């Protein structure tokens, strides 16, 4: 890199700061993209209903005489 060796010292020091700033901006962009992908993925699986999990949850309520976490029934697709 003959070009870099001929630069003045102030530009070399400035280039370190610029490389750090570019790295930070790329880190923010990657994290923002990952967060958006996770939001979309969680939105898709939020309303998936697994009947076997509902039955096993009710087993604990009936056999162990536990109170359900909410007194009102869960909304179903028909009631919404």
C-alpha positions in Angstrom: 0.0 0.0 0.0 2.2 2.8 -1.2 -0.7 5.2 -1.2 -1.4 4.7 2.5 2.3 5.2 3.5 2.4 8.6 1.8 -0.6 10.0 3.6 -0.1 12.5 6.4 -0.5 11.3 10.0 -3.7 13.2 10.5 -5.4 11.4 7.7 -4.3 8.0 8.9 -5.7 8.8 12.3 -8.9 10.0 10.7 -9.2 6.8 8.7 -9.2 4.8 11.9 -12.2 6.7 13.1 -14.0 6.4 9.8 -13.4 2.6 9.7 -14.8 2.4 13.2 -17.9 4.5 12.3 -18.5 2.3 9.2 -18.3 -0.8 11.3 -20.7 0.6 13.9 -23.2 1.6 11.1 -23.0 -1.9 9.6 -23.6 -3.4 13.0 -26.7 -1.3 13.5 -28.0 -2.2 10.0 -27.5 -5.9 10.7 -29.2 -5.8 14.0 -32.1 -3.8 12.6 -32.5 -6.3 9.8 -32.5 -9.2 12.2 -35.0 -7.5 14.5 -37.4 -6.9 11.5 -37.0 -10.6 10.4 -37.8 -11.8 13.9 -40.8 -9.5 14.2 -42.3 -10.9 11.0 -41.5 -14.5 12.0 -43.1 -14.0 15.5 -46.1 -12.4 13.9 -46.7 -15.5 11.7 -46.4 -18.0 14.6 -48.3 -15.9 17.2 -51.8 -17.2 16.2 -50.9 -20.9 15.6 -53.0 -23.1 17.8 -51.7 -26.5 18.9 -54.7 -28.5 20.3 -52.6 -31.0 22.1 -50.9 -28.2 24.1 -54.4 -26.9 25.1 -55.4 -30.4 26.3 -52.3 -30.9 28.3 -52.7 -27.5 29.9 -56.3 -28.3 30.8 -55.1 -31.6 32.3 -53.2 -29.7 34.9 -56.2 -27.5 35.7 -58.6 -30.4 36.2 -56.4 -33.0 37.8 -54.3 -30.8 40.0 -57.2 -28.5 40.7 -55.2 -25.4 39.6 -56.9 -22.2 38.7 -56.5 -21.1 35.1 -54.3 -18.0 34.7 -57.3 -16.0 33.4 -60.9 -16.5 34.4 -62.3 -15.7 31.0 -62.1 -18.2 28.2 -59.5 -17.8 25.6 -60.8 -16.2 22.4 -61.2 -18.5 19.4 -61.1 -17.8 15.7 -64.9 -18.0 15.6 -65.5 -15.5 18.5 -63.1 -12.9 17.2 
